[in-house]
Amino acid sequence: LTPATAYIATDFLQCLAYLEATDAAWPGGLKRIFSAASAINFDVDAISPPNCAFPIGHDAKVVAFLLAPVALAAVTVALSWALVGVKKICLKSTYGATFSHVHTAAGLFTMIMYFAYLKLSM
């Protein structure tokens, strides 16, 4: 996964999310896809739509919105350490090869945090 791929995927998902806001009569399956894609925009209302079986209050949505970058950081670190474990235990890599992915993970994490900062500061 390169940063360019992540940028393209982010743009694509944002375009899908914007399609949901149109007045077109989309089929139910497409509306669910658009709603899932709106998570990339940190859309607070996408966390729990108004007709959800388990309604979430606005305050809880805002807290979830603000904790999303922390959750992304935790997932990035956990996946990175899992990859270190696989390289070390399964592949029996040397020290340098074991941690060769860290710079890519750190770059992706920085990009995600910057995107989250821009969305939070709007």
C-alpha angles and dihedrals in degrees: 000000000000126000089248091057090049091051092050092047091049092050091048093050091047090053090051090050092052091054089064090063093061122098093240119127098244120188115255094253093054092047089056091050091049091048092051090048090054088069087077087064092054088240106184093205091054090066091070117002116213093255095049118132090233107044117206121204122241093251091055090049091053091049090050089048092052093045094049093091090051090051091049090051091051092049092048092051093045093050091046092052091045089055090049089053093050092048093046101041106027102029097030091220125183119252095265094047092045093062098032092111096055097090091053092047091048091050092049091047091050091050091050092048092049090050090049090049091053092049094046094048095053 
